[in-house]
Structures are given as structure tokens and as C-alpha cells.
Amino acid sequence: MTLSVTRTTHGLVLGGGLAGMLTARVLRRHLDQVTVIERDELPEGPHHRKGLPQARHAHLLWSGGARLIESLLPGTTERLQAAGARRIGVYRDMVSLTAYGWQQRFPETQFLFAASRPLLDWTVRDLTLADRQITVRSRTEAVALLGDATRVTAVTVRDLDQDTTTDLTADLVVDTTGRGSRLGKWLDALDVPAPQEDVVDSGITYATRVYRAPGRTADSFPMVSVHSDYRTREPGRFGLILPVEDGQWIVTLSGTRGSEPPTDVDGFTAFAKDLAHPLISELIGLATPLTPVQGSRSTANRRRYYERDTVRPENLIALGDAVAGFNPVYGHGMSAAARSAAALDRALRRNLGTPELAAAAQRGISRAVDDPWNLATAQDVFYPNCRIQADDPRLEEELNSQERFTELVCTAGLNTAPVAAAVAGVSALAAPATSLQSPAVLGALRGGTTPAPDAPTLTDEEWARVNAPADQD
Ligand SMILES: Cc1cc2nc3c(=O)[nH]c(=O)nc-3n(C[C@H](O)[C@H](O)[C@H](O)COP(=O)(O)OP(=O)(O)OC[C@H]3O[C@@H](n4cnc5c(N)ncnc54)[C@H](O)[C@@H]3O)c2cc1C
């Protein structure tokens, strides 16, 4: 009689942010056990933590990402909404001055979730960790890889409280340590060259203050955004009021190099007034500030091309901001991580147990981040003093023709429903950028357009609610 002995398979995820949790969930579809290594103490609830400074700022979770997260972690949507996250219909619930003009509030074709980042992270983390075969080693830092150029055998981790190191073995290792990933250096120690890296840095800086929503807007109010026109070739200035849970508004102001928003209260208020339209300034003038102003700078578009490596450990993959981080003004980082996790799932289904796995996964992840990369960089390069260290040929060859086409489509999208729907699909990362060239869109462009709104699109009823006494109900 032959006894068959099955071995327990184990995946290691380095970094327990949003990309790390989605990765852990995906790995568990294919492996017996998953361990997440996280430097921070992860909070038991929707609270801020040191390793996620960007969580203080407004975060949009577009429908392209939200649907994928729901499919990986069923129940996410319901949990988010039960906790007060707002579902913003695109463009029904958006009052938006784009680079091209005021957007008509067409019926919803896409949506986004507006919630604090701690709530988004906690919801995803709690659902992921409900699986008892996924465990987190918190206050533990990944410091090195063991193995050789063909295969990683273990990861050296340091316990930050005990100051001791241990080597953890794994069948598969995924780096999700974010923008500060040291994977290139770790690979160097295995005699594997670091990946090629592109950086497009418009120098965008963020400043955020949280307010109590004014009047009777606590339960529902549109998202309000004001963008400057990048075609002026002046530094960009952006403002956003994101209505989130607990009757709060997260107000984020940002500016590219040469127009950075100050982080003192007076400077913040003055910057809001100087946006391309003073609507945000008028609205926050009626709201009650709850926090000081918080700043952030780590916002460059940065992409590492692991899929181009010719030498690579077959069981080592990178995903999330560790592969591609974007100018956050476009709100695409979390959705790109969700798309990448879905790509990893497909690669595991086809290639688990083969030497092709990492290369196939990295190719899929590269495709998943390509649209958000191209959308962000193709616009950012036009801001003054944008620092570019990039080999992406599209930044040279296609930019001018792409700019003219983008201008045509986005202007028509302000007031032509089918074009608006196509633009919404691409912005939400729910449809490929190529869908902007579909026969329906091209036909609508040929049909001519009606004038876009020439003033903010808040309704009289919304203005009345902003100005109503807070206790009137
Ligand atoms: C200002 C700002 C605003 C943003 N706004 C949006 C938005 O509106 N919409 C959107 O979709 N995206 C937005 N993003 C992007 C979004 O925050 C990221 O894409 C998202 O957090 C996914 O990142 P990640 O999990 O790959 O990395 P991170 O969130 O950086 O997580 C990495 C994790 O790894 C841990 N870690 C790091 N090194 C180690 C190590 N050596 N060992 C163990 N653990 C380690 C860290 O503590 C952290 O928990 C914004 C980003 C910024 C900076």
C-alpha cells in the first residue's frame, strides 16, 4: 500500500497594507497557510497607524477597484456602507470643476466609495483575517531574502520588540511593502539586478483638514472637487471635499511643484480661496474644523518593471505600490492594487507549481497598472518642473496626439452622456482606456456637443441644506 503524504503549502506576504491584505486573500485560494509580515502594530478597528501616513488624506475607492475587492472579499460593500461609507454616483453625486469645465451631473454609470482610509483598511483587513489560516506577525520587519537567483528559500525578519531575527521559509513570497520597498536591494544580495524604474514627479504635495459637515449635509452631500487647467502650463492646484462616515468632510488641497498648499490654518484657508473656483472655500467656511492641517509629500508616479527581468527567483512576486505608485490626485492606487491582486489570482490558477509563476504574475500585474500609470503620467508631465526619469516611450512619442484626443473627449464628456459614461468608466478603472476610442464615443464626438454648465452644479436644495441650522431635521 502506498501512503501519500501531502505537504502544507505556505505563502509569505511582506507588508500588511491594503495590497498585502488582498494578496493574502488571493494566496489563500491556492495555498494552505499565509503569514503577513507587518512592521506596524495593526489596529483593532478603523484607526490611524504610523506606517500609513497617507491615511489622513482623502481616499477615493473607484468602482473598478471596489467591485474587485467585493469579489475577493464578499460583504465588503455592505460592511462599508453599514459603517457609514458613502456611495457616490458618478457623476450624479459629484460637483466637479475639471480642467475642461464644470461637469454635468448625469445619472450614475459608475460609483466610488467615500470613506476614511482607516475604515476602508479595517474593513478589508477584518474580512481577510476572518480566515484563521491567514496570520499576521506585527511589529516584525522583513530585512532580507535567502536563496539564490532562481528561488527564494526564506525571508529574514526582525522582531522589533525583541530585536531578534528569524528566517521564515515559504513556497511563495510576495512583496507588498509599498513605495519604500527595498526589494531591489534584497535582490542585489541574490545577484539579481534591480528592476528598471521610471519616475514622473510633478512634486505634488497634500494638505488635509477634517471638518464637521455643515447644516443638514451630514447624511448626504455630493463630493465636490475643483481642478486647475494643466493646459495653462502653470503649477496645478486641486481641492476636494469628500463626505465620509460620521458626518465628516475630509478636505484635501494639493498642488504641484511651485504651488504647494501650506499646512498652517491661514495658509490652508487662503489656498482654498485661490483654487480655480472659490466653491470649496465657501463651503468649508460654513463647516466646523475638527483637526489641524496635515501634510504629505510622498506622491511621485513611480513604476518598477519587474516583468522585464530576465533573471528572477521563480517564487518571488511584487505587487501594489511596491510595483507602481501614482500621483494620488487621480485616486487610483487602491484600485490598481485590487486589479493586481486579481491578476495574481489568474496567474496562480494557471501557473502554480511551475517555474513560470512569477514571470506570468508580474506580466499580469504590469498590465493591471498600465492604464493608471499612463493616465497619471500623461497629464503630470505637462506641469512645470515635473521631474522625469523614465524610459516609457509613450512619454515622448504619443504625448501630443494623446493630449489633443484627451482634451476632445474630456470636453465632450462634460455635457454628452455617452462620452461622460466612457470617461467615467476609464476614471473608475472599470473600463480600459482604449474604450475611449469605441465607435459609440467617436460617433458621439462627431455629433457635436451642447454647452457645459457655466457655474457650480450644486442644486438649490443642496445649498439650502448647507445653510440650514444644524439641528433642523
Ligand atoms: C496622499 C495620498 C493619497 C492617496 N489617495 C488615494 C486615493 O484617493 N485612492 C486610491 O485608490 N489610492 C490613493 N493613494 C494610494 C494608496 O494609499 C496606495 O495605493 C495603497 O495604500 C496601497 O498601497 P500598498 O498596500 O501597496 O502600500 P502601503 O499602503 O504603503 O502599505 C505597505 C505596508 O507595508 C509595511 N511595511 C513597509 N516595509 C515593511 C517591511 N520591511 N517589513 C514589514 N512591513 C513593512 C508598512 O507598514 C505598510 O503597512 C494615496 C496615496 C497617498 C500618498
The ligand as an SDF file (V2000), in Angstrom:
LIG
                    3D

 53 58  0  0  0  0  0  0  0  0999 V2000
   -1.5080   61.2920   -0.0650 C   0  0  0  0  0  0  0  0  0  0  0  0
   -2.0360   60.0410   -0.7170 C   0  0  0  0  0  0  0  0  0  0  0  0
   -3.3690   59.9810   -1.1120 C   0  0  0  0  0  0  0  0  0  0  0  0
   -3.8550   58.8290   -1.7550 C   0  0  0  0  0  0  0  0  0  0  0  0
   -5.1490   58.8130   -2.2010 N   0  0  0  0  0  0  0  0  0  0  0  0
   -5.6280   57.7060   -2.8250 C   0  0  0  0  0  0  0  0  0  0  0  0
   -6.9770   57.6350   -3.2820 C   0  0  0  0  0  0  0  0  0  0  0  0
   -7.7500   58.5970   -3.1920 O   0  0  0  0  0  0  0  0  0  0  0  0
   -7.3960   56.4750   -3.8690 N   0  0  0  0  0  0  0  0  0  0  0  0
   -6.5770   55.3980   -4.0280 C   0  0  0  0  0  0  0  0  0  0  0  0
   -7.0250   54.3780   -4.5630 O   0  0  0  0  0  0  0  0  0  0  0  0
   -5.2850   55.4420   -3.6190 N   0  0  0  0  0  0  0  0  0  0  0  0
   -4.7990   56.5520   -3.0240 C   0  0  0  0  0  0  0  0  0  0  0  0
   -3.4960   56.5790   -2.5900 N   0  0  0  0  0  0  0  0  0  0  0  0
   -2.6390   55.3970   -2.8270 C   0  0  0  0  0  0  0  0  0  0  0  0
   -2.8790   54.3300   -1.7610 C   0  0  0  0  0  0  0  0  0  0  0  0
   -2.6490   54.8820   -0.4840 O   0  0  0  0  0  0  0  0  0  0  0  0
   -1.9770   53.1080   -2.0000 C   0  0  0  0  0  0  0  0  0  0  0  0
   -2.0030   52.7570   -3.3400 O   0  0  0  0  0  0  0  0  0  0  0  0
   -2.4640   51.9600   -1.1350 C   0  0  0  0  0  0  0  0  0  0  0  0
   -2.1720   52.2640    0.2030 O   0  0  0  0  0  0  0  0  0  0  0  0
   -1.8960   50.5870   -1.4590 C   0  0  0  0  0  0  0  0  0  0  0  0
   -0.6020   50.5620   -1.0590 O   0  0  0  0  0  0  0  0  0  0  0  0
    0.2100   49.2780   -0.5710 P   0  0  0  0  0  0  0  0  0  0  0  0
   -0.5900   48.3910    0.3050 O   0  0  0  0  0  0  0  0  0  0  0  0
    0.8720   48.7330   -1.7710 O   0  0  0  0  0  0  0  0  0  0  0  0
    1.3240   50.0270    0.3020 O   0  0  0  0  0  0  0  0  0  0  0  0
    1.1720   50.7450    1.7010 P   0  0  0  0  0  0  0  0  0  0  0  0
   -0.1840   51.2520    1.9290 O   0  0  0  0  0  0  0  0  0  0  0  0
    2.3030   51.7120    1.8020 O   0  0  0  0  0  0  0  0  0  0  0  0
    1.4210   49.5390    2.7200 O   0  0  0  0  0  0  0  0  0  0  0  0
    2.7050   48.9730    2.8870 C   0  0  0  0  0  0  0  0  0  0  0  0
    2.7360   48.2560    4.2320 C   0  0  0  0  0  0  0  0  0  0  0  0
    3.9670   47.5990    4.3720 O   0  0  0  0  0  0  0  0  0  0  0  0
    4.5040   47.8400    5.6730 C   0  0  0  0  0  0  0  0  0  0  0  0
    5.9530   47.7000    5.5330 N   0  0  0  0  0  0  0  0  0  0  0  0
    6.8030   48.5060    4.8490 C   0  0  0  0  0  0  0  0  0  0  0  0
    8.0520   47.9970    4.8720 N   0  0  0  0  0  0  0  0  0  0  0  0
    7.9920   46.8510    5.5850 C   0  0  0  0  0  0  0  0  0  0  0  0
    8.9540   45.8500    5.9400 C   0  0  0  0  0  0  0  0  0  0  0  0
   10.2480   45.9380    5.5520 N   0  0  0  0  0  0  0  0  0  0  0  0
    8.5340   44.7950    6.6630 N   0  0  0  0  0  0  0  0  0  0  0  0
    7.2260   44.6800    7.0630 C   0  0  0  0  0  0  0  0  0  0  0  0
    6.2970   45.5960    6.7550 N   0  0  0  0  0  0  0  0  0  0  0  0
    6.6620   46.6500    6.0100 C   0  0  0  0  0  0  0  0  0  0  0  0
    4.0160   49.2280    6.0390 C   0  0  0  0  0  0  0  0  0  0  0  0
    3.9980   49.4350    7.4400 O   0  0  0  0  0  0  0  0  0  0  0  0
    2.6050   49.2080    5.4220 C   0  0  0  0  0  0  0  0  0  0  0  0
    1.6620   48.6810    6.3180 O   0  0  0  0  0  0  0  0  0  0  0  0
   -2.9860   57.7250   -1.9790 C   0  0  0  0  0  0  0  0  0  0  0  0
   -1.6450   57.7980   -1.5830 C   0  0  0  0  0  0  0  0  0  0  0  0
   -1.1690   58.9490   -0.9730 C   0  0  0  0  0  0  0  0  0  0  0  0
    0.2920   59.0110   -0.6000 C   0  0  0  0  0  0  0  0  0  0  0  0
  1  2  1  0
  2  3  1  0
  2 52  2  0
  3  4  2  0
  4  5  1  0
  4 50  1  0
  5  6  2  0
  6  7  1  0
  6 13  1  0
  7  8  2  0
  7  9  1  0
  9 10  1  0
 10 11  2  0
 10 12  1  0
 12 13  2  0
 13 14  1  0
 14 15  1  0
 14 50  1  0
 15 16  1  0
 16 17  1  0
 16 18  1  0
 18 19  1  0
 18 20  1  0
 20 21  1  0
 20 22  1  0
 22 23  1  0
 23 24  1  0
 24 25  2  0
 24 26  1  0
 24 27  1  0
 27 28  1  0
 28 29  2  0
 28 30  1  0
 28 31  1  0
 31 32  1  0
 32 33  1  0
 33 34  1  0
 33 48  1  0
 34 35  1  0
 35 36  1  0
 35 46  1  0
 36 37  1  0
 36 45  1  0
 37 38  2  0
 38 39  1  0
 39 40  1  0
 39 45  2  0
 40 41  1  0
 40 42  2  0
 42 43  1  0
 43 44  2  0
 44 45  1  0
 46 47  1  0
 46 48  1  0
 48 49  1  0
 50 51  2  0
 51 52  1  0
 52 53  1  0
M  END
$$$$
